[in-house]
Amino acid sequence: MQDAFEVAAGSVAGRDHVHAGRNNQDAFCLWSGPEAVVAVVADGCGSGRWSEVGAQVGSRLVVQGLRRRLDRGGQPEPDSLLEDLRRDVLRELTTLAGALGERRSATVADLLLFTLVGAVVGPEEAFVFTLGDGVFAVNGDVHVLEAPDNAPAYLGYGVDGSPTGADAPRFLVRRRLPTAAVESLLVATDGAADLVTARDRRLPGRTESVGPLARFWEDDLHFANPAGLGRRLQVLNRTLQRVDWASRSVAREPGLLSDDTTVAVIRRRRRAGQVERAS
């Protein structure tokens, strides 16, 4: 599948997190192999003291779990695949929580609460799945998922539940389509919602506008350089200060992303000479 599709990702700390002196609590993990291509983004709970740990661990557990299953060949049914995966990841989180501290509930709250948005392109079928809020786009069709009362579901809520995680939140399959119909898939944490609403705003310090979300899968630089997409997010979210010596004042132009933002894109490899433009 890596011959037919390419993948890119990047992440940037949100403006509010930077001002508060907090880490970027997002994470992403990618895998491209002969049987499938997988991209997963994770967003740690904002109230967790070190929830970036859970986001990093969770995204990797999910991708590695998918890799083990997809490496076997064939095309597993998405709902059963994700339910099997969910139980495995929950067992891993339960073991980790027990090893990190005696007060398991406090450990989970501090480190292991995160949302997930992922995309899988298999040999026959592709699908997008979520657990909690976020943003995804399938062939340019963009969806912003909001959590009621800004309280998304976290898989970590099932750590203290039954051994099979029967009471834990479940992965939801949001879109399924034949692999032959896939041109681009984007998955992002909820901070990317600002990108959707800011398309007509100027980039900090530039006359160029933000433009549509499509630029993330249409810009070849995001795929030619592993850091390309991340650099685009940094440009979008840099805060600039300009000194007006005449008035002896400082004008401040803030970045455009208030929350941590992570974007991952899978797109079909282009034929020689093929050109696309964002609209």
C-alpha positions in Angstrom: 0.0 0.0 0.0 2.9 2.4 0.5 3.4 2.3 -3.2 -0.1 3.6 -3.8 -0.4 6.1 -0.9 1.8 8.5 1.0 1.3 9.9 4.5 2.3 13.1 6.4 1.7 14.6 9.8 2.6 17.4 12.1 1.7 18.9 15.5 1.9 22.3 17.2 1.2 23.5 20.7 -1.9 25.7 21.0 -1.6 29.5 21.6 -3.4 29.2 25.0 -1.1 26.3 26.1 2.0 28.2 25.2 0.9 31.2 27.2 0.1 29.0 30.1 3.5 27.3 29.9 2.0 23.9 29.2 3.3 21.1 26.9 1.7 20.1 23.6 -0.7 17.4 24.8 -1.4 16.0 21.3 0.4 13.2 19.5 0.3 11.2 16.3 1.6 7.9 15.0 1.9 6.7 11.4 2.5 3.3 9.7 2.8 2.5 6.0 3.3 -1.1 5.0 2.6 -3.5 2.2 -0.9 -4.4 3.5 -2.2 -1.1 4.8 -1.5 2.6 5.6 -2.6 3.9 9.1 -2.6 7.4 10.6 -3.8 8.1 14.1 -3.9 11.4 16.1 -4.5 11.7 19.8 -5.5 14.6 22.1 -4.7 14.3 25.8 -7.3 15.6 28.3 -6.7 19.3 29.0 -7.2 18.9 32.8 -4.7 16.0 33.0 -1.3 17.1 34.4 0.7 15.0 32.0 -1.9 13.8 29.5 0.6 14.1 26.6 1.9 10.8 28.0 -1.4 9.1 27.4 -1.7 10.6 23.9 1.7 9.3 22.9 1.2 5.9 24.4 -2.4 5.6 23.2 -1.6 6.5 19.6 1.2 4.0 19.4 -0.8 1.2 21.0 -3.6 1.7 18.5 -1.3 1.8 15.5 0.8 -1.2 16.6 -2.4 -3.1 17.3 -3.7 -2.3 13.9 -0.4 -3.2 12.3 -0.4 -6.7 13.9 -3.9 -7.4 12.6 -3.5 -5.9 9.1 -0.1 -7.5 8.6 -1.8 -10.9 8.5 -3.3 -10.0 5.2 -6.9 -9.8 4.1 -9.4 -7.1 5.0 -10.9 -7.5 8.6 -14.4 -6.1 9.1 -13.9 -2.6 10.7 -16.3 -2.9 13.6 -15.0 -6.2 14.9 -11.4 -5.2 14.2 -11.8 -2.1 16.3 -13.6 -3.8 19.1 -10.9 -6.4 19.3 -8.3 -3.6 19.3 -10.1 -1.6 21.9 -10.0 -4.5 24.4 -6.3 -5.0 23.8 -5.5 -1.4 24.2 -7.6 -1.2 27.4 -5.7 -4.1 28.9 -2.4 -2.5 28.1 -3.6 0.8 29.7 -4.8 -1.1 32.8 -1.4 -2.8 33.2 0.4 0.5 32.7 -1.8 2.3 35.2 -1.2 -0.4 37.8 2.5 -0.2 37.3 2.7 3.6 37.6 1.0 4.1 40.9 -1.1 2.7 43.7 -4.0 5.1 43.2 -5.0 3.9 39.8 -7.8 6.4 39.3 -5.5 9.3 39.9 -2.9 7.9 37.5 -5.5 7.6 34.8 -6.8 11.1 35.4 -3.3 12.6 35.3 -1.8 10.6 32.4 -4.1 8.3 30.5 -7.1 10.2 29.2 -7.0 11.0 25.5 -9.2 11.1 22.4 -8.4 9.4 19.1 -9.1 9.9 15.4 -7.7 7.5 12.9 -7.7 6.4 9.3 -6.9 3.0 7.8 -6.4 2.3 4.1 -6.5 -1.5 3.5 -6.2 -3.6 0.4 -9.9 -3.5 -0.3 -11.5 -1.0 2.0 -10.6 2.3 3.9 -12.3 3.7 7.0 -12.1 6.5 9.5 -12.7 5.9 13.1 -13.0 8.1 16.3 -13.2 7.9 20.0 -14.1 11.4 21.2 -14.0 14.7 19.3 -11.8 15.8 16.5 -11.9 16.6 12.7 -11.7 14.3 9.7 -12.1 14.7 5.9 -12.7 12.1 3.3 -11.9 13.1 -0.3 -12.4 16.7 0.7 -15.7 16.2 2.6 -14.8 17.8 6.0 -16.5 16.9 9.4 -15.9 18.6 12.7 -17.0 16.4 15.7 -17.8 18.3 18.9 -18.1 16.7 22.4 -21.2 17.6 24.4 -20.3 20.1 27.1 -16.7 19.8 25.9 -16.5 16.5 27.7 -15.4 13.9 25.2 -15.3 10.1 25.7 -12.0 8.7 26.9 -10.9 5.1 26.6 -9.2 5.5 29.9 -12.5 5.6 31.7 -12.7 1.9 31.2 -9.4 1.2 33.1 -11.3 0.6 36.4 -14.2 -1.2 34.7 -14.7 -4.9 33.7 -11.8 -7.0 32.5 -13.2 -6.7 28.9 -13.9 -3.0 29.2 -17.6 -3.5 28.6 -18.3 -0.1 30.1 -15.6 1.8 28.3 -16.3 4.1 25.3 -16.0 2.4 22.0 -14.5 3.3 18.7 -17.0 4.6 16.1 -16.6 3.9 12.4 -17.4 7.3 10.8 -16.8 6.5 7.1 -16.2 3.4 5.0 -15.3 3.4 1.3 -13.6 1.2 -1.2 -9.8 1.7 -1.3 -10.1 2.3 -5.0 -12.3 5.4 -4.3 -9.8 7.0 -1.8 -8.0 10.1 -2.9 -7.3 11.7 0.4 -8.0 11.1 4.1 -7.3 13.7 6.9 -7.6 13.1 10.6 -7.0 15.8 13.2 -7.5 16.7 16.8 -10.2 19.2 17.8 -7.8 22.1 17.6 -8.0 21.8 13.8 -11.6 23.2 14.0 -9.9 26.6 14.1 -8.4 25.9 10.7 -11.8 25.4 9.2 -13.2 28.7 10.5 -10.0 30.7 9.8 -9.7 29.9 6.0 -10.2 33.6 5.1 -7.9 35.1 7.7 -4.3 36.2 7.0 -1.3 34.2 8.2 0.5 36.0 11.0 2.9 38.5 9.4 1.8 37.7 5.8 -0.7 38.8 3.3 -1.4 35.2 2.3 -4.7 33.7 3.6 -5.0 30.5 5.5 -7.0 28.9 2.8 -9.1 25.7 2.8 -8.2 22.6 4.8 -7.5 20.9 1.4 -4.1 22.6 1.3 -2.9 19.9 3.8 -3.4 17.1 1.3 -2.8 19.1 -1.9 0.6 20.7 -1.0 3.4 18.4 -2.2 5.8 20.0 0.3 4.0 18.3 3.2 4.9 14.9 1.7 8.3 15.7 0.3 9.8 16.7 3.7 8.9 14.8 6.9 8.8 18.2 8.8 6.8 20.0 6.1 3.3 19.7 7.5 4.5 20.5 11.0 6.2 23.7 9.6 2.9 24.8 8.1 1.2 24.5 11.5 4.0 26.5 13.1 3.6 29.3 10.5 -0.1 29.3 11.2 0.4 29.6 15.0 3.4 31.8 15.4 2.9 35.0 17.5 4.6 38.1 16.1 5.4 41.3 17.9 6.2 44.6 16.1 7.6 47.7 17.7 6.1 51.1 16.6 8.9 53.5 17.6 6.8 56.6 16.8 4.2 55.7 19.4 6.6 53.7 21.5 4.2 50.7 21.6 4.3 47.0 20.7 1.7 45.6 18.4 1.1 41.8 18.9 -0.3 39.5 16.3 -1.3 36.2 17.8 -1.2 32.8 16.2 -4.4 31.4 14.8 -4.7 28.1 16.8 -5.9 28.5 20.4 -5.6 24.7 21.2 -3.0 22.1 20.4 -3.5 21.0 16.8 -2.3 17.8 15.2 -3.0 16.9 11.6 -2.3 13.6 9.7 -3.0 13.0 6.0 -3.0 10.0 3.7 -3.3 10.7 0.0 -3.0 8.7 -3.2 0.4 9.1 -4.8 0.3 11.4 -7.8 1.1 10.4 -11.3 4.0 12.2 -13.0 2.9 15.7 -14.1 -0.4 15.6 -12.1 -1.2 19.0 -10.4 -3.9 19.9 -8.0 -4.9 23.2 -6.5 -6.7 24.2 -3.4 -10.0 25.9 -4.0 
